C-alpha cells in the first residue's frame, strides 16, 4: 500500500506518509526512500508547523535508512540526510523526551557509530563512513545524557515499556547513562 501511495504522488496522501508509513517492520527498508522523496521529508521537516508525529516518524525513517542496504534508500545515499538529521535533532530538543523518542535517539546514536562488537544496529554500507555522522551521533548522545531524558527512560523501564525493555536487552545499553548501573542482560 505504501509503495502504491508513493507511486501516485498524490498530495492528499503526504500527511499520512509523513506520519504513518513506517511502522518499524524490517521490510520498511524497501520503501523508506520513496516515502522520503514523495512526502518531501526534508522540506517539511525544515519548514514551519512540524508536529510531534512527523518528527517521531522521521526518526523511524532515518533509523530504517541505517540498515536498508540492498533493499532501498540508505542513509549514505539519501541526498538530504544531514539536513534531516539536524532538523530531527532540533525537534527532539524542543519537544522533550518520551520513551519512544529515547529509544529512537539511542538506536540512531548506535547506528551512526562505528560498527563492530558492541551490538550496533545499522550497517556500515548503509551509513558509509561513521565520521560523516559524528556530530549527529554526538547530538543524540547529548540528549540521552540529559537528566529529563534519563528519568523518562528509567520510568518507562519501571513500567516495562516494550521499546525500552528491548533497548535494555542490548549490549550497547551499558553505555547509556540512564542504565549505566544495570548489570548486563541476563545477570539480574
N, C-alpha and C positions, 0 to 999 in steps of 0.2 A: 504494500500500500504506500509506504513512504517513497519508494522509488517511482511509483506512478505519479504521486503528487509532485515530485521534483520534475519529472518529465513534462507535466502540464504547465509548470511555471506560472501558476495562477496566483495573482497577488492575494486572493482571499485565503489561500492555504498557508501563506507565510507566517501568520501569527501562531498557528498550530505547529508548523515546522520549527519555529524558534523556541517553542516551549515543551513540546511533547514527542518529537520524532525519535529521540534516542532514549531507550528505556534501560540501558545498561547491558543488554544482551551482547554477547561476543559478536554476533552477526551484524550488529550496527555498523561495524567497520566497513561493510560493503557499500553503505550509502552515506556515511558521515560527510564526505566531501561534497556530495550532491546537495545535501541539506545546507551546508555552509554557503555554497555558491548560490543556490536557488533562493534562500531566505535572505541573502545579503548580510550575513552574520557580522562581518567587520563594520559595515556601515551602521547597522542597528546598534551594535554594542558600543560604538564610539559616539553615538548620537544621543539626543535628549530622550528622556522618558523610558529608560530601560527599567523594567520591573524585576523583582526578585526571581520570578520564574524563568525569565530569559537568562539572567546571569547564572542561575543554578544549572540550567540546561546547557549553557555554554561550557561550563566545567565538564559536564559529561561528554560533550562533543570533543573537547580538547583531549580529554583522557583517552577516548577511543582512538584518536589520531596517533597516540603514542604507541599503539600496538597493532596498527592496521596494515602493515607491510604485506603485500601480496593479495590484499583484499580490496583496498580502496585508498583514499587520500590519506597520506601520512602527514604528521606534523612538519617534518622536514621539507615536504613539498607543498604545503599549504602556503600560498603567497602572502597571506595576511596573518601568519602565525604570531609574529612578535606584537603586532598591533592588537590582536585579540587577547593574547596573554596579558599584556599590560592593562588593557581595559577590564579584563576579568578580575585581575588583582585589585584594581581601584574599586570595583563594585563590591568585592568581598570586604575590603577595608571599611567601606561606608555602611554596608548592610549588617555587618556583625556576624557572629558565629551561630550556627545551628549544627546539629550532629551531622547532617548531610554535607554541609559546607566544610566541616572539619575533615570528614573522610575524603572528599574530593581534593581539598588542598593537600592532604597527606599523600594521597595516591599520585597527584600531579608532581609534587616535590620529589617523590621517589622515582617516578617515571622519567623525570627530566634530568636525573643524575647519571653518574657513571654506572654501568651495568656490570654485574659480577656476582659475587657470592652473597650479597646482602638481601636478596629477595625483591629486587626492583620489579616494577610492574610492566613498564614499557619495553620496547626492544630497540637496540642500537640502530638498526636500519631505519626504523620509523622516525626516530628523533634525530639521527645524524650525530654530529659531534656535540657532546654534552656541554662543552664550553659555550656554545651558541645560546644555551638556555640558562646559564648560571645565574644571571640577575633575576630571572623569573623564579627559578628554584629558590633562590635566597629570599625572594619576596613571599613565597608560600611558606617557607620555613619560619620567617619572621612572624607571620600571622599565627602559626601553630605554637609559637613561644609565648604569645600574649596570655596574660592571666585569664581574661574572659574566655578565650578560645579553649584554654586548658580546662577551665571549670566546666564549660559546656560539654567537652569530651568526657570528662570524668562522670558528670551527671548522666550522660547518655549511656555510659558503660554500666552505671549503677542500676539503670532500668532495662539493661540488656538490649539496647538498640541494635538491631541486626547488622547495620553497617559498621558501627563502632566495634562490635564483637568480632566481626570478620577482620577488621583492621588490627585489632589487638592480637589476633591469632597469627599474624605475620611476624617474621623475624625482624623486619625493619622498624617495628613499633618501639623497640627499646631505645631508639634514637630520638623519640618524641618526648618532650618534657612532660606532657600530660600523663604519660605512662612509664616514665623512667624508673619508678620504684617497683614496677611489676616484674615478677620473675618471668623468664622465658616461657612461652606456651608449653603446657604440659607439666610444668614444675610447680604448680599451685597445689 
